[in-house]
Amino acid sequence: MQVARSLLTGLILLGSASVVQAQSLTAGPSKLVAPDSQKSDAGKKSRPNILFIIMDDVGIDQMSIFGYGGGTPPLTPNIDSVARAGVRFRNVWSMPECSPSRAIFFEGRYPLRTNVNSAILSDDLANSQVSPFEVTTPKILRKAGYQNALFGKFHLAGPDNNPFGRSTPHVLGWDYFDGFLEGAPHPIDTSIGGQFTDTSHPTPPMSNAFWYTCGFIPNRLESPLHGADTGACRFADSTCKVISKDAAHPTPGFSCLQNGGIFVPKETCKSSADLDLNFDLLNAYYVWNRVINEPDGTVIPADENAPPARGYVSDQTNQSAVNWIRKQNADGQTWMATVAYANDHTPYQQPPRSLLPVASPDSAGFSCTGNTVANEAATRIISNQMIEAMDNKIGSLLVQAGLATMDSSGRLQYDPAQTNTMVIIIGDNGTFAPGVKFPFDPSRAKGYVYQTGVWVPLIVAGPLVASPGREVTSMVNIADLFQLFGEFAGVDVHKVVPKSHILDSQSMLPYLTNVNQPSIRQTNFTQTSGNIHQNDVAPPPCVLPITMPPTCVQLFNSGPLCNFEGGDWYGPTNPKNGVSYDSCCDVQRAGIYTDSQGNPVTLTQFPVDQEATRNDRYKLVKKTVTMCGTSKGTDKEVPQTELYQINEKAPAPEIDKDGDSLCGENCPDGLKGKNLANFNALNASMTATLMSEPPCPGDGNEDKKVNGKDIVDWAFFSQNNGLSSWYDFNHDGFTNGDDLKMFILPNLGTNCLKKNK
């Protein structure tokens, strides 16, 4: 009753304007974006189309066109062609993980403002997912006459712990979405549709799980004991065909998987007819959860338990994007299409051979046993092939979208001056450790604020580029893309985004139009920390033995996800060796991991939080690390500070490797002259950035005010036993009366922008 009285009091305070807001919210997610969804003819075809291509886990270390790539770089002729026809930005920082980077692409705001701090996993609360109250790129561009679509990987919000579930792309402003919502393809199905489920033996060749680690049955040459050169390829619609080894099908089991089937080795269609195959088992890049958001908000499939999509995910990503782009062109409609490939994200799984260069080695017989030291060579080859397959799809996308052609020798012919489309290609974060190329540092790769974790390739091509084929060495942050998208559309994002939504983006267009443009950014910034979990309890420990000493993280919410990343799981369900632990320090104290002499090693632990700021020559890193004591009560969180000199020289840049910090444990003690001056300047810059977001308890709609609108919005999200939302201020996983009584009502009337000036 008290909550009802409080709500009534709040509603009386609202006034007519807020009643409109209440109607838009309570009408449901499709109405949440209604104020921004009015189509505009302004600028129709007077502004360029935008094709935004995102590569997953592809750092600049992979790219030979930038002068890196190690001894055996992936072959990327199509990406190279776009780069030569445009501008290569060789000094770009992302965030260390994918969700924060993807959020920043479309919001222009650092994680410290949005709480999208790291890769979104299924137990992360809505508080760490992109809020429907954000002013996103598709919302802005829609008003400039653009239609907006996203294809492939989403990973900005939902579906778990999100009030809008599988409709989140529509709610966040996209007119159309076709892809998958999760952060990565699911683990590989080693059972081949449930046929081989014996995992009782820990090592091959006894355990079925180790026979088919790549999700398909190899041929007899690749696996004499467990392979097959013929068999029945059965499909979900009950059809079947026999596939035998020949020139077109060198590995019949792999051919069957690529065509969407389940291969039954050494059987005919008749003899395998009564087998109970499980077509619902997901299989990495080949069997996946496809979700479509139609322009009216309709979600397809309507049943979240509908059968999964079958076939190589990047093929479907391309085809959907091409179909949509062709329709927009036929309608004379200006568009922005985001094509977000899953390649090169784990699991490392062979792409179709037809997508690879002739010179690429045959990997069908390789093992996909995860990110292990023992499987390093195979992992590196498959990682290269996944990038090469993506390059193939990028070339195909450009050709089928009418932006380029292929000559008789298969070379991409791309002349951006003949198009009305700006093309942007970027990596979302640094490369994951197993695939890192020399001389970059796999121990400080994806997930870390060090150079290997945040230095990404960026290519921009199109009719607005002056003097194509050049490089820009000035610092750029991925937040600047948010502003660039607006600049392409003739929109000043700093004017259309409310002042309550503090932007971190700076202009990029001058770099494209002015060959002599001086540097715009004087410093750059990146950060990461844990996302918000229920009751602020971190997930169980997972130890990744891909480094020495092994790295322990508390990021994953399940054993399969930990194992999927090549880790040893110590959570409550099916832990390694049958023993679970609450923290990485508990695992450390157990002495499980030893060196070659049998002595216990100190596990590397993921920092609690990390920030980095740089200028042209120096880089400041701050992080909080956990120091394990002799018992639970003696563990401590300790801040650490490091200063490095860095540069972007190719092929051997100076990067921030372990042991190269210019100061020790008591940094800046011992620094002098230029080193000390740069430390002080960077420290002041980092502090100013971290302090620039005014706290505003009780404000869930990001207007930096606590007023009647917050009561109405809280009421919407608290409906039907409300669960996680952006109004769950106490992080208990529920939006209920506690959030109203403890946070909104005590702060009612607060203007946080004025209060924190």
N, C-alpha and C positions, 0 to 999 in steps of 0.2 A: 504493500500500500504506500509505503514511504517513497519507493521508486516511482510509482505512478504519480504521486503528488509532485515530486521533483520534475518529472517529465512535463506535467501540465504547466508548472511554473515556467519551464523553459519555453514551451510553446507559446505562452502568452507574451514572452519577451521577443518572439521572432519577428512579427510584422509580416506584411504581405509578401515581400521579396523572398523571405526564407520559406514561406509556404510553397512557392514555386520550386525551390530547391528540394523540399520534402517530397513533392510530387514526383520530381525527376528521379529521386533515389528510390522511393518506395515502389515505383513502377517497375523496377528491376534493372538488370544490367544493360539491356538494350537501350533503355532510356537514360542511363547514366551518361552516355556520350552524346545524347541528343542535342544539347546546345551547340556542340561543335560539328554536328553531322550535316548541317545545312550545306548543300552543294553550292559552289560559287563558280560562275563562268569567268570571273576575273582572271586574266592571264592565261586563258585557255589557249594552248599551243604557242603563246608568246614567250614561255619559259621552257628551259630544256627538261626533258625527261631525266629521271635519275635511276640508274641501276647500281645498287649497293650490294657488293659481294663480300661475304664474311667467310674467312677461312678459320677453321677451328683448331686451336693449339698449334698454330704455325707461326713461330717466331722468326725474326729476321735472320737467325742463324741458318735457316733452311735455304735461303734465297741466293742463288748464284748471280742473279741480275743485280743484286746489291753488293756483290763482291765477296759473299760468304758461301756457306754450303758445305764446308769441310772437304774431305777427300773424295766423297761420293755424294754429291748433292742430288736431290730429285730433279728429274728433267721436266722443265716447265716452259715449253716453247710458247704456249698461248699467253700465259701471264707475262712472259718476257716481251712478247709483241705488244701487249697493251702498255707495258712500262716504257718501251721505246717510243710509243706514240703519245706518251703523256708525261707526267712529272712523277719522279720517284722521291718520296719524302723519306730520308734515311735517318731521321732523328726523332722518332715517334714513341711516346710512352702510352701504354695501356694500363689497366689494372692487372694484378697478377692472376686473376681467374675470370671465367667467362661471364657469369651473370652480372657482376659489377660493370664490366666493360660494355656488355650489350645494353644495360640500362643507361649508361652514360652516352652511348651513341644517340639514343633517342630522347634523353632528358637534359644532357649537358651539365650534370650535377654530380659532384664527387660522392662516394659512399657515405662520408660523414654527414651528408644532408638527407640521405634516403634510407640508410640502414641496409641497403643491398651490399653487404660487406664481402661476401665470398660466394662461391658457386651454390645456387639454391638446390637443396636436397629435400626429400619428401617430409622430413620432420621440422623444417624451418617454418616458423610462423609467418603469417601474412605481413607482419611488421618488417620483415626482411625481403619482401617481394615488391615489385614496382606497384605503387599506389594508383588507384583510378583517379586520384586527384592531381596526379602529375600532368603537366602540359607537354605532351609527347610530340615528336616530329609529325606523325600522321595527322594528329589533330590540327597542328599549325598549317601543314601543307594543304589539308582539305579546304581550308578557307581561302587558299590561294589558287584553288581550282584543280588540285591534284586528286587523283584516286591513288590509294595506297594499299599495297599488299606485301605480305611476308611469306616466304616459302622456305621449308626446311626446319632447322632447329630454332625454337623460340627461346625458352629458358630465361624469360623475364619475370615470370610469375606463374603460380599454379602448376598443375591443378590441385595439388594437395595443400591443405590448410589455407585455402583461398575461397572466399565466399562465391566467387564467380566461376570456379572450377575450370572446365574446358572452354569456357567462353572468354577467357582473359584476353586473347588477342583483340577481339571485337571491343571489349570494354576499354582497352588501352588505346583504341583509335583506328585500328586497321580495318579497312573496308573489306578485306578478304585475307584469309589465312589458310594455308594448306601445308601441313608438315607434322612435326611432333613437338610436344610441349616440354619433354624432359630434357635434362642436360646432356644426355649422350645416348647412343644406342644401348639397348639392354645387353646383359652378358650373353656370351655365345652359348647356344644350345648344343652341348656335347653329347646329348642323348639321341640326336637325330630324330626328333619328333616323338621321343619317349621310347624308342626301340632299345636303347642301351643305357640302362640305369644303374648298373653295378658300380658303385663308387666305394666299395668296402675295402679295396686294396689301395694303399697309399702311393704306389709307384707303378709306372708302366712296365711291362705291357699288360698287367693283370687287370687294372681298373679300366672299365669302358670309358670313363670320363677323360682318360688320357689318350685313348685311341683316336678320338675325333675332336681334338682341341680347337679346330678352326670352324666347326659347325657343319662339316660335310665329310663324306667318306672318300678318301683318296683312292687312286688306282693301285693296281697290284705292284707296279714298279716303285711307286712312292711308299707303299706299305705292304710288303709281301704277305704279312701275316693277317692284317686286318683290312686291307684294301679290296676293291672290287672293280672289275672291268666291264661289268654288265649288271643291270638290275632294273627294277620297276620304279618309275618316277610317278608317284601318286600325287594327285592334286586335291585341294579342299572341296572341289565340286564333284568329287568321286570319279573323275576321269583319270586316265592312266596311260602312260606310254613307256615302252622299254627303251632304255638308252644304253648303247654299248660303245666301248672305246673306239674312236676313229679320229681322223684329222680334225673334224668339227667338234668332237667331244673328247679331248685327251684325258679328262678326268670326269667320267660320267656323273659321279656324285655331286661334283661342283656345278656341272651344267644343269643338273636337276634343280639345285638350290637357286641358281640364278634365274631359272624360269618359274620359280614360285612353288616348287614341289618338294616332297620328301622322298628321298631315295631309299629304296629297300634293296639291299645288295643281294645279288645272285638269285633274285626271284623274278618271276614273270608277273604280268598284271593279274593273271588268273590265280596264281599261287599265293599272291599277296593280298587278295581281295578281302579276306576276313581279318586282316590285321587292324588293330585298334590304334591308329596313329593320332597323335595329339597335334592338331594344326594350330592350337592356341599358344604353343610355346614360342616365345620371342627368340630371335636368333640374330643379335647384333645388327649389322647393316642390311640383312636380308629379310627379316621378319620383324615388323615394328608397328608401333601404335600410331596410326595416321589419324589426324584430327583436322577437320575443315570448319572454319567459321565463315558462313555466308554473309553478304552485305547486310541482310536484315537481322543478323545475330543468330540465325539458326545454326546449331552445332550438328555436324555429321561425323560419325554416326551418332544417332540420338542415344543409343545404348552404349555406355562407356565400356561394357563388357563384350562389345561386338568383336568378331574375328579380326585379327591384325592384318595389316597390309603385307603383301609378299612381293619380293623383288628388290633389287638394289636401291637403297633409299635415295642416292644421288640421282639416279635415273628419274625417279618420280619427282624429285625436287625440280629438276630441269624441265620436265614435261609440263608440270603444272604452271611453272613460271612462264614458259613460252606461250602456252595457251592463253594465259591471262594478258600478257603483253600484246599479243596479236589482237585480242579483242579490244583493248584500249586504243590501239592504233587504228583499228577499223572504225571505232566510234569517234575518232578525232579527239580523244581524251588525253590530257597531260597526265603522266603517271610517275610514281616512285615505286619500284619493285626492289625489295630486299631479298636476296637469295643467300641463305645461310646454310652452307654445306656442313655436314658432320665431320668430314675428313679434316684433320688427322687425329680426331679424338679416339681414345681407347673405347672398346677393345680393338687391338690391332688385328685386322682380319683382311684377307686377300680380297681385292676388288676384282671385278670381271677382267679376264685377260684382254678382252677387246678394247678396254679403255687404256691399256698400257703401251708405252713405246716398244718398238720391236726389240730394242736393246735391253729392255728390262728382263731380269732373270725369271725363270719359272719358279714360282714359290708355292705351287699347289701342294707340294709334299712337306712344307715347313710346318713346324709346331707353332701354335698360338697359345702357349702355356702361360701367357701373362708377362708382366714386366719383371722378368727375372734376369739375373746376371747370366745364368746358364743359357738363356735363350736370346742373348743380346744381339747376335749377328742376324738371326731370323727377324727379330723385332725391327731392327734398323732397315732391313730390306723391305719388309711389309709396310713400315711407316713411309718410306720413300714412295712405294707404289701407291699408297693411299693418296698422297699429294699429287702424284702423276695422274692418277685417275681423276682427281678433282680438276687438274689443269685441262684434261680432255673435256670434261663437262663444261668448264668455263668457255673453252673455244666453241663447243657445240651450242651453248647458250647464246653467245654473241652472233653466231651464224643464223640460228633459227629465229632469233629475235630481229633479224634484218639489219644488224649493226656491222657485220663483217661477212667475208666469204672465205672459202678454202680454195687454194689453187690446186692444180692437178697433182702436186707433190705432197699435198696435205698440210701446207703451211698457211697459217692464218693471215689473211689480208685485211687489215683493219686501218681505215682512214677516218678518224673521228671527225674531221672537218666535214665529211659527207653525211654526218648524222646530226640529230638534235637531241642527243643523249649524253649525259655525263656519266662516266663509269668510274666507280670507286672500288678498289680491292684492298682489303685489310685483314690482318690476323687479329684475333680477339685477345690474345695474351701470348706469353712466351711458350716455347715448346715444352712438352712434358718430358721429364728427365730421360727416359729410355731412348728418345729420338734426337736428343741434343747433338748438334754438330760441333766438332772441334774448330776453334779453340774456346768455344763457349763452355759454360760450367753447369753440368747436369745436376750437381748438388745444390745449385741455387737457381733452379729453373722455374717452370710454372708453379705458382703458389707463393713465390717469394718476390720481394720488391727489388731484388738485384737485377742487373741488366738482362741476364738470360731469361728472367721471368716476365719482364715488362717491355722489352724493346721489340717492336713489331714492324713489319713491312707495311707501307701504305703507298698505293699507286692511284693517281687520279688522271683520267684522260677524258677528252671531249672537246667540243667546239669552243669552249671558253678558255682553253689552255693556249697561252702564247708560247712560241718557241718550244714545241714538244721535244722530248728526248733528253731532258735535263734533270738535274737533281736539285733538291732543296735540302740544305743542311741545317736550317734553323729548327729549333725545338718546336714540336707540335704535341699536343695532348689529344687523346681520342675525344675528349669533351668538345674540341674545336670542330669536329664533324657535325655536331648538332647545329652549330652556327653556320657551317658551310651549306648544309641542306637548306637552311633558311635563305642564305645568300643566293643560292641557285634559284629559289622561288621568288626572290625579290622581297623577302620578309626580314625585318630586323628583329631577331628573336629577343633581344634585350628590351624591346618595346612591347612586344605582344605577350611575353611571359610576365605574370605578376611579380612585383618586387618581393613578395613573400617567398617566391621560389628563386633563391639566390643561384645565379648561373656561374659556372666556372669556365665557360667557353670563350674563346677569343677568335678573331677573324682569321680565315684561311684563304678566302678568295683572292686577296692581293698577291699571294704567292703564285697563283695560276695566271693572273693577267699581267703581272709586272715582273720581268726577269730579274730586275735589280732590287726587288723588295727587301728592305732590311728586316732583321728578326723582329717579330712582334712579341713573342714571349721572352721574358728575361729569366724566368725559372720554370721548372716543370714539377709535377707532383704526382705521386701514386700512393696507394695505401691498400691494406687488407686487414681483416680481423674476422672473428667468428660471426655467423649470423645469429639471430635471436631464436632461441629454442624455448619450449614450454618450461616455465619456471626457471629459465636461465640455466638449465642443467646441460652440460656438454655431452655429446655422444660418447660411447665407449671407445677405448683405444684400438687402433689398427696400426700394425707395424709393417712398413714397406721395406723389404730387404733388398731393394734395388740400389741402395747406396751402402757404403761401409764407412762408419757404422750405420746400421739400419735407422730409418727415420720413423718415428712414432707420431701419429696424428690423431686428433679427436674431431673428425669431420663427418664420418660416415655413420649412418643410422642402422646399418644391417651388415651381417656377415657376407652375404653375396656381393654387396657393393664393395666392401673392403677387399674381398677375394678377387673381384672383377678388376681392381686396380693393382693386382699382384701382391696384396697384403695378407698378413696373418691377423685374424680377427680374435679379439679377446672380450667381446661383449657377452651378454647373458645367454644368448641362443647359439648353440653349437660352436663354442669357442675352440681355438686351436688347443690341442692336447687336453680338452675337457675342462680347462680352468679359465674362469672369467676374472677380469680386473676392472676397477672403476676408472683408473687413470693411467696415463703413460708412465708416471712415476711408480705406480704399483708394478707395472711390467718391468721397469728398470730394476726395482728392488728384488724382483724374483730371479734375476740373473739368468734369464733364458738365453740371451744372445751372447755369443763368445767370439773371440778372435781365433786365428789359426792355431794358437797355442792353448786354446781352451779357457782363456781368461775372460771373465765378463767384460763387455764393452759398455760404454756410456752411450745410450741411444741419443740420436739427434732428435730433438723435438721441434715441431712446428711452433714458431713464436705465437704468443697470445694475440699480439697485434704488431703491425709493421707499417712504417711510413717512410717515404723517401722524397727528397727534394734535390734538384740539381740546377746548376747554371751551365755555362758553356764548357767548363773544364772540371768542376768539382761536383761531388755527390755526397749528400748527407743521408745516412740511414739511421733510423731509430726503431727499436723493437723492444718488446717485453718478452722475456724468456722465462721458462719455468726451471728452477733449480731444485732437483729432487733431494729431499732429506733422508734421514734414516727411517722415518715413519711418516704416516699420512699427515700428521699435524705439523711436520717440520718442512714441508714443501714451501717454496717461496717464489714469487714472481719478481723478477729483477729487470730493471730497464738497462738497455745497452745502446751505446751510440758509436757510430763508425763514420769516418770520412775517407773518401776515395778520390783519386784523380781518374777520369775516364775520357775516352774519345771514341770516334766512330771509324777509325782507320780500317781499310780493308786490305788484305783478308784477315788481319790480326788486330782487332781493336783492343784498346786498354779497357778492361772491365773490372768490376768489383769482386775479385776472387778472395776466398778465405786467406787471411794472412796479409792482405795488401792494404789494410786500413792504415791511414796516416797517424792514427792515435790509438792508444791502448784502452784499458778498462776504465780509466778516469778521464776520458775524452771531455773537454779539449786540452787537458793538461799535456804540456809538452809541445803544443803547436805554436808556431811562431810565424811572423811575417805574413806572406800571402796565404799560407795555409790557415792561419788563425783568422785572418780577415774574411776569407771565404766561409769558414765555419760559422762565424758570427752572422754573416749576411744570410746564409742558408738557414741557420737556426731561427733567425727572426722571421724569415719568410714562411718556414714550416709552422711556427707558432701562430702566426697571423692566420694562416689557412685553417689550422685546426680549431682556432677560436672564432671563426667567422660565421658559424651557424648558431644563431641564438636558440637556446632551449625553450621549449614551449609546452610544458605538461598540460594535458587536457585538450590540445589541438590535434585532431585527427585528420582534418581535411587540408592541412598545410597552408592555411591562409595566415598563419602566425597570430591568430586571434582565438580566444576561447569565448564563444558566444552561443546564441541560440541555434545557430547552424550546426554546431557540434552536437547539441542535444538531439536535433533531428537526425543527423547522420548516424549518431550512436544508436538511436532508436531503430533505424533501418537495419544496421548490422547485428543488433541484438535480437532480431525477430527469430522465431522458431528455434529457441534454445541456441542463440547465436554462438558460433565457435570463433575461431581465429579471425581477426580483422585488424584494420589499422586503428581501431578504437579499443583494442585489447591492451590497455596501458600497463597492466600489471603482469603481462606475459604468462598468464595461466592457461592460455589456449581457449578462453571463453570471452565473449563480449557480453557483459552482463551488468547488473546493478553496481557491482564493485567498481567498475571503471567509471561509471557516472558519479558515484558518491565520493570516491577517493581522488579523482583526477579532474573531472569536468566541473562539477559544481564548486569545489573550493577555489578554482581558478577562473570562474566565470567573470567576464568583463576585462580580462587581461589582454593587452596589446603587446605581444612579445617583441615586435620590431622596435617600438618606442621604448619599452622597458629595458632593452639591452643595448641601446645606443650609447 
